[in-house]
C-alpha cells in the first residue's frame, strides 16, 4: 500500500522510495531506506502533508510524494 494510505500511529515498513532522484537521495541521507520502520504521526488536510517519524527523526512529506512510497505492516 502507498505511504499516503497508511493509518496514523501504526508501525509500518518502507518497501520502496519515490523515483524522483533528489527526493530519494534526501530521504536516504536521513536514514529513510527500504526496510526502515516508520510511523505516521498525523495528517494535514486531505492531499496535504503527512507528519512521519523514523526513530528519533520526524519529518513532513507531501501527500503526492508519500503516494509514490510503498509500505507494509
MIFIRO-367616 format. One line per field, with one value per atom (N, C-alpha, C): residue in one letter; residue number from 0; atom name; x, y, z. Coordinates in Angstrom, 1 decimal. Atoms other than C-alpha are relative to their C-alpha. Example, Ala and Ser with C-alpha at 12.3 -4.5 7.8 and 13.67 -1.06 7.14 Angstrom:
2
code (a/a/a/s/s/s)
pos (0/0/0/1/1/1)
site (N/CA/C/N/CA/C)
c1 (0.9/12.3/0.9/-0.9/13.7/-0.8)
c2 (-1.2/-4.5/1.2/-1.1/-1.1/1.1)
c3 (0.0/7.8/0.0/0.0/7.1/0.8)
# end
This chain:
73
code (x/x/x/x/x/x/x/x/x/x/x/x/x/x/x/x/x/x/x/x/x/x/x/x/x/x/x/x/x/x/x/x/x/x/x/x/x/x/x/x/x/x/x/x/x/x/x/x/x/x/x/x/x/x/x/x/x/x/x/x/x/x/x/x/x/x/x/x/x/x/x/x/x/x/x/x/x/x/x/x/x/x/x/x/x/x/x/x/x/x/x/x/x/x/x/x/x/x/x/x/x/x/x/x/x/x/x/x/x/x/x/x/x/x/x/x/x/x/x/x/x/x/x/x/x/x/x/x/x/x/x/x/x/x/x/x/x/x/x/x/x/x/x/x/x/x/x/x/x/x/x/x/x/x/x/x/x/x/x/x/x/x/x/x/x/x/x/x/x/x/x/x/x/x/x/x/x/x/x/x/x/x/x/x/x/x/x/x/x/x/x/x/x/x/x/x/x/x/x/x/x/x/x/x/x/x/x/x/x/x/x/x/x/x/x/x/x/x/x)
pos (0/0/0/1/1/1/2/2/2/3/3/3/4/4/4/5/5/5/6/6/6/7/7/7/8/8/8/9/9/9/10/10/10/11/11/11/12/12/12/13/13/13/14/14/14/15/15/15/16/16/16/17/17/17/18/18/18/19/19/19/20/20/20/21/21/21/22/22/22/23/23/23/24/24/24/25/25/25/26/26/26/27/27/27/28/28/28/29/29/29/30/30/30/31/31/31/32/32/32/33/33/33/34/34/34/35/35/35/36/36/36/37/37/37/38/38/38/39/39/39/40/40/40/41/41/41/42/42/42/43/43/43/44/44/44/45/45/45/46/46/46/47/47/47/48/48/48/49/49/49/50/50/50/51/51/51/52/52/52/53/53/53/54/54/54/55/55/55/56/56/56/57/57/57/58/58/58/59/59/59/60/60/60/61/61/61/62/62/62/63/63/63/64/64/64/65/65/65/66/66/66/67/67/67/68/68/68/69/69/69/70/70/70/71/71/71/72/72/72)
site (N/CA/C/N/CA/C/N/CA/C/N/CA/C/N/CA/C/N/CA/C/N/CA/C/N/CA/C/N/CA/C/N/CA/C/N/CA/C/N/CA/C/N/CA/C/N/CA/C/N/CA/C/N/CA/C/N/CA/C/N/CA/C/N/CA/C/N/CA/C/N/CA/C/N/CA/C/N/CA/C/N/CA/C/N/CA/C/N/CA/C/N/CA/C/N/CA/C/N/CA/C/N/CA/C/N/CA/C/N/CA/C/N/CA/C/N/CA/C/N/CA/C/N/CA/C/N/CA/C/N/CA/C/N/CA/C/N/CA/C/N/CA/C/N/CA/C/N/CA/C/N/CA/C/N/CA/C/N/CA/C/N/CA/C/N/CA/C/N/CA/C/N/CA/C/N/CA/C/N/CA/C/N/CA/C/N/CA/C/N/CA/C/N/CA/C/N/CA/C/N/CA/C/N/CA/C/N/CA/C/N/CA/C/N/CA/C/N/CA/C/N/CA/C/N/CA/C/N/CA/C/N/CA/C/N/CA/C/N/CA/C/N/CA/C/N/CA/C/N/CA/C/N/CA/C)
c1 (0.9/0.0/0.9/-0.9/1.3/0.0/-0.1/2.5/-1.1/1.1/-0.2/-1.3/1.2/-2.8/0.2/-0.2/-1.2/-0.7/0.8/-3.2/1.0/-0.8/-2.0/0.4/-0.5/0.0/0.2/-0.2/0.7/1.5/-1.4/4.3/-0.1/-0.1/5.0/1.4/-1.3/8.0/0.0/-0.2/9.2/0.5/-0.3/9.3/0.7/-0.6/10.2/0.0/-0.1/11.2/-0.5/0.4/10.0/1.0/-0.9/11.5/0.8/-0.7/12.4/1.4/-1.4/16.2/0.3/-0.4/16.6/-0.7/0.8/13.8/0.5/-0.5/15.1/1.3/-1.3/18.6/-0.1/0.2/17.4/-0.6/0.6/15.3/1.1/-1.1/18.3/1.0/-0.9/20.5/-0.5/0.6/18.1/-0.2/0.1/18.2/-1.3/1.3/14.8/0.4/-0.4/15.6/-1.0/0.8/13.7/0.4/-0.2/13.3/-0.1/0.1/13.1/-1.4/1.3/10.3/-0.3/0.5/8.3/-1.4/1.3/5.1/-0.6/0.7/2.6/-0.6/0.5/2.0/-1.3/1.3/-0.7/0.0/0.2/-2.0/-0.5/0.5/-2.7/-1.4/1.3/-5.8/0.1/0.0/-6.7/0.9/-0.9/-4.0/1.2/-1.1/-1.7/1.2/-1.2/1.4/-0.3/0.1/2.0/1.2/-1.1/4.0/0.4/-0.5/6.1/1.2/-1.1/8.6/0.7/-0.8/11.5/1.0/-0.9/13.2/-0.2/0.1/14.0/-0.1/0.1/13.8/-1.5/1.3/10.5/0.1/-0.1/9.8/-1.4/1.2/7.0/0.2/-0.1/6.3/-1.3/1.3/3.8/-0.7/0.9/0.9/0.4/-0.3/1.9/1.3/-1.2/5.4/-0.2/0.3/4.1/-0.8/0.8/1.8/1.0/-1.0/5.0/0.8/-0.8/6.4/-0.9/0.8/5.2/0.4/-0.2/4.9/-0.7/0.7/3.8/0.0/0.1/2.8/1.0)
c2 (-1.2/0.0/1.2/-1.3/3.6/0.6/-0.7/5.5/1.0/-1.0/8.1/-0.6/0.6/5.5/-0.7/0.7/4.2/0.7/-0.6/4.7/0.7/-0.7/7.0/-0.9/0.7/5.7/-1.5/1.4/2.3/-0.1/0.2/1.0/-0.7/0.5/0.3/-0.1/0.1/-0.7/0.5/-0.6/1.2/-1.1/1.0/-1.1/0.6/-0.7/1.4/1.5/-1.5/5.1/0.6/-0.7/7.7/-0.1/0.1/7.6/1.3/-1.2/11.3/0.0/0.2/11.3/0.8/-0.9/14.3/-0.3/0.4/13.3/-1.3/1.3/9.7/0.2/-0.2/10.9/0.7/-0.7/13.3/-1.0/1.0/10.5/-0.9/1.0/8.1/0.7/-0.7/10.8/0.1/-0.1/11.0/-1.4/1.3/7.2/-0.7/0.6/6.5/-0.8/0.9/3.5/-1.2/1.2/0.3/-0.9/0.8/-1.8/0.9/-0.9/1.3/-0.1/-0.1/1.3/1.4/-1.4/4.5/-0.1/-0.1/5.7/1.4/-1.3/8.3/0.5/-0.6/10.6/0.8/-0.7/12.8/0.4/-0.4/14.0/1.5/-1.3/17.5/-0.1/0.1/18.3/-1.0/1.0/15.8/0.5/-0.4/15.9/0.9/-0.9/18.0/-0.8/0.7/16.9/-1.0/1.0/14.0/0.2/-0.1/14.1/-1.5/1.4/10.9/0.0/0.2/9.6/-1.3/1.1/7.2/0.0/-0.1/6.6/1.3/-1.3/10.0/1.1/-1.0/11.7/0.1/-0.3/13.4/0.9/-0.8/14.9/0.1/-0.2/16.1/-0.4/0.4/14.7/0.3/-0.3/15.8/-1.2/1.1/13.6/-0.7/0.5/13.2/-0.8/0.8/12.0/-1.2/1.2/9.7/-1.1/1.0/8.1/-0.8/0.8/7.0/-1.0/0.9/5.1/-1.1/1.2/1.6/-0.4/0.5/0.3/-1.2/1.2/-2.8/0.0/0.2/-3.8/-1.0)
c3 (0.0/0.0/0.0/0.0/-0.5/1.4/-1.3/2.5/0.2/-0.1/1.8/0.5/-0.5/2.7/1.3/-1.3/5.9/1.1/-1.1/9.1/1.0/-1.0/11.8/1.2/-1.2/14.8/-0.2/0.3/13.1/-0.4/0.5/12.7/-1.4/1.4/9.0/-0.5/0.5/7.0/-1.4/1.4/3.9/-0.9/1.0/0.9/-1.2/1.1/-1.8/0.2/-0.1/-2.2/-1.3/1.2/-4.7/-1.1/1.1/-8.1/-0.3/0.2/-8.1/0.7/-0.5/-7.6/1.2/-1.1/-5.4/1.3/-1.2/-3.0/0.6/-0.4/-2.9/0.7/-0.6/-2.1/1.4/-1.2/0.6/1.1/-1.0/2.3/0.4/-0.4/2.2/0.9/-0.9/3.7/1.4/-1.3/6.6/0.6/-0.5/7.0/-0.3/0.5/5.3/-1.2/1.1/3.2/0.0/0.0/2.2/1.2/-1.2/5.4/1.3/-1.2/7.7/0.6/-0.7/10.3/0.2/-0.2/10.3/0.6/-0.6/11.9/-0.5/0.4/10.5/1.3/-1.2/13.4/-0.2/0.3/11.8/-1.4/1.3/8.6/0.0/0.2/7.3/-0.7/0.7/5.3/-1.1/1.1/2.6/-1.2/1.1/-0.1/0.5/-0.5/2.2/0.4/-0.5/4.2/1.0/-1.1/6.5/0.9/-1.0/9.7/0.3/-0.1/9.8/1.0/-0.9/12.4/-0.4/0.2/11.9/1.2/-1.2/15.3/0.6/-0.6/16.8/-1.1/1.1/13.3/-0.3/0.4/12.5/-1.2/1.2/9.1/-0.6/0.7/6.9/-1.5/1.4/3.4/-0.7/0.7/0.8/-0.4/0.3/0.0/-1.3/1.4/-3.7/0.1/-0.2/-2.6/0.8/-0.8/0.0/-0.8/0.8/-2.6/-0.9/0.8/-4.5/0.8/-0.9/-1.5/0.4/-0.4/-0.9/1.4/-1.4/2.7/0.3/-0.4/4.5/1.5/-1.4/8.0/0.6)
# end
